[in-house]
Amino acid sequence: MTDQQHAPAGPGRPDPGPGGEPRAHEEPAATGDAAGVELPQRFRRDRRYKMLGGVCAGLGRQCDMDPVIFRVGLAVLSAVGGLGLIFYGFVWLLVPFEDEEENEVRKLMTGQVDGPALAAVLFALVGCGVFLSLLNNGTVLAFATVLSLLLAGAGYWSRRRGAPAPDPLAVQAAADAPPEATAPPVATAYPSWWRDPIVKDGTHEGGTGYLWGPSDVPDRDVRAAVNIAKGYPFRPGTPPAPRPRPRGPRRTGGRVFLLALLAGGLGTGLTWDDQPLGTSLQIGLSYALVVFGLGIALSAFAGRTGAGSVILAVITAALLAVSAALPKDIGTHWARTTWSPASAATVRKSYDLGTGEGTLDLSRIRPAEGRTVSADAEVGIGRLRIVLPPGVVARLDINAGIGDIQLPGDTSKDVDVAPRKHTRVRLGPAAGEEKKNAGSFDLRLRVGAGQVEVIRAAS
Amino acid sequence: MPRHEFWPGRLIAGLALATAGITYAGDAGGWWTTPWFVIIPIVAGGLCLAGAAGVTGRAVRRRRRGRTPASASSASSEPSA
């Protein structure tokens, strides 16, 4: 039913795009050497329809789509963040032409420095520069991401669909021109749509309508017709049958993964309530790792696990190392605790909290003259608040593994997160309130990750 | 599931990973203590060893097959110890 498809890139443009290549797989006799009739399995740059490096033409051929779509898309992507330039440059460098073995990088390495290779390097460099300069512009990056996803999705869809993507120009041209006038000379070899009776609504039996990518609109492109006559290898209209899988043992990687997930979930879930976070995670991850290991070991005898299982197991092992390195004082529950000792005598030596917000309220304590009240307070992950009584000297030794320290006078918006913060500070009373020989506090505050906040109670 | 020829690389890789898992399960259970970095030599060494074993196994299989081409099919399907 189908033979060719029309996709001129634009008015007066010689580049017919990938759709310009006629499709002749159903009539291999007509094309002569039809051995090359295959949707390209490997991505190669296209020399015949190239504009610059042939990347877009190759993409178009790969995805069975008009390369102009990729050209416009990549141009927009280049303008709004450099991603297009990066992509184009690297593909230009890394992907060889269809009829060549070595890519541009290899040519450069072997000393064959030529214009295209340098241009490709320039593309990649300029793209990286533009990208880095716009890195903190979230809107632009979001737009570029969405556009790249759209392009990739369109290409994937088009390739899966096995038919050309809608090209309004082609559809328009096909609808405008009388097909008989420009039918390619060899078209008699193909059963074509104009032989089908046309019904009233403009469609014809035996094929699709005009709109939205007819897979059988004839191509009146002269070069395409010449190509047919010359017997170029053409793409088929439908994707090739999937290559037969090499026969081998059945894959068991999926089942191993599911079992490992189950074991890990059980291990962590059952110990979540009565173990610290690190230990609970460590139990689950080690169970999962054991299951992965046994599954892979079993596949030495029966079944087949591949690199995927090994990679998953290595990721599990890395997470296991992290969980084993977690401090054991970090719990799995977020707690809110307030310690408010009533007098200096009831202040404990140390206050501890695993995960959560701990408040040590010392506002009711007035150290006796010449006495020093000392205490340690520690929170694993979360926030440690210290409320100091007014007018009392406090010597603080504050450690924050990673996080922020707020002292009286800092605004609450002044958050500066940094690793390994250590501060020794002496908070004196306000001017005029200082008394000789007054009592004082000596506090050691520690937070693994989070915030230490020291405030003064109102007098 | 039908058994296939013995792949030594998988066995060693799997055993190394399972060993690492058991090491840390025991640590979590309180039977012994394992510092966090112990997993790196176990996994990395195990995988390197597994790669070497896999290559060796493949070479041995190919050589055996080359020596007795008539019994190639039986050799490939023979379950290994």
Interface residues (C-beta under 8 A of the other chain):
Chain A: G248 P249 R250 T252 Q275 T279 Q282 I283 L285 S286 Y287 A288 L289 V290 V291 F292 G293 L294 G295 I296 A297 L298 S299 A300 F301 A302 G303 R304 T305 V310 A313 V314 A317 L320 A321 V322 A324 A325
Chain B: M1 P2 R3 H4 F6 W7 P8 G9 R10 L11 A13 G14 L15 A16 L17 A18 T19 A20 G21 I22 T23 Y24 A25 D27 A28 G29 T34 P35 W36 F37 I39 I40 V43 L47 P79 S80
